[in-house]
Amino acid sequence: MISTSIFTRPLTQTICSTFLATIIYTVQSIAGEPTPTKQPIELEETPPAAPLLKPTIDSRLRYEFGEVDGLDGAYAATLRSRIGLITRDLAGFQLFGEYEGTLAADRSGYNAATIHGPANRTIIADPESHELNQLWGSYADPGGLFSLKVGRQGINLGNQRFVGTVGWRQNMQTYDAASFVLTPAEAIELSYAYVAQVNRIFGSDIEAAPLTDFTGDSHLINATLKTLPLGSLNVYAYLLDLHNAAGDANSNNTFGASLSGDVFDTPLSYHAEYAHQTDAYDSPLAYSANYVHGSLSMPILDGVKAAAGVEYLGSNNDVGFKTPLATLHKFNGFADVFLNTPAGGLTDAYASIGTKLPFDLATTVFYHQFWDDDFGTSIGNEVDWVVTKDLGRGVTLLAKGAYFDGASGADATRASIELSFNY
């Protein structure tokens, strides 16, 4: 006969275990001890995807005064607005389109050099304009090896002495171009741009023949090596085949190199540059000229930085060294007396000192002494100053002034104040 204890023992143990667990639970509840609970599973949040299209805004309100001997004073209150849309990075591809418009409060208050303003007033080259400023597509290799951009675009090379977007003026200089940048190593950058048209700063309704846009077939070649013992080496070749309604006299070939960096790991920094230029393509001119620029800068007190340098633009056959695509306002004084190099060349010896003022104002004062290219004739001197204040949230306040004292009595004065917003 089979014993029933084989079947009843597990059942008895189960009942006892259940009864004991019930007693323990009851005692814990009376004692106020917490009851174990299951913790919720925390899910990792996925960040939201960037929007497909992002708006861009670059707006600047400026009041500028200018007066040159022999002309009446000019007063230009202008508002420049750039409004665009840019796509997010789509597997390396990106698209960007931008409108640019400039409005003037009083068109008769200044000579815009193009279509409006009395001829007896000083030129302030900010005409009213409405145009497609940029429209380009680009591809950037995800590995960082190269990038390609095609369409209407801004191009700034080096310190913009030869190629730039002329950021000071309200209307931006852009390029209908294909540009390619190769970065085979972290310290090496090679760039090439083919330019079919240069859309200059003189606006959408330009009628003055010398100021119309440049067409042609230009080539911009630039190479930078950043880790040399003496600093960063930049080598360039700018082959400018330029045509406009005023002729082809700005066409030229320029070959040059610059070296910049710190002196033996000290606070003293330097820039040294040399370039040689000749007429080219359909230019009616025949000349060969040199360019030399050397400068030093260093902090001299806590929060105070000083700089000094000499920039030399040579001449030949009564033709001065040409930089038709440069951001010219950055060089040779804010009075804009030397936007075109004089026929006898130009030598600019300059010094500056910059510091911080109360209320986080940044200021710099400049002094220039000008001669021709053989130091035989003094052209004049100039004092400039600029004050800026970052108001935050993309808003900047800037004030600037310049006074040129011409050796022949041709003086020039300029002053401006502006408020800009960038998003």
Buried (B, 14 or more C-beta within 10 A) or exposed (E): EEEEEEEEEEEEEEEEEEEEEEEEEEEEEEEEEEEEEEEEEEEEEEEEEEEEEEEBEBBBBBBBBBBBEEBBEBBBBBBBBBBBBBBEEEEEEBBBBBBBBBBBEEBEBBBBBBBBBEEEBBBBBBBBBBBEBBBBBBBBEEEEEBBBBBBBBBBEBBBBBBBBBBBBBBBBBBBBBBBBBBBEEEEEBBBBBBBEBBBBBBBBBBEBEEBBBBBBEBBBBBBBBBEEEEBBBBBBBBBBBBBBEEBBBBBBBBBBEBBBBEEEEEEEBBBBBBBBBBBBBEBEBEBBBBBBBBBBBBBEEEEEBBBBBEBBBBBBEEBBBBBBBBBBBBBBBBBBBBEEBBEBBBBBBBBBBBBEEEEEBBBBBBBBBBBBBEEEBBBBBBBBBBBBBEEEEEBBBBBBBBBBBBEEEBBBBBBBBBBBBEE
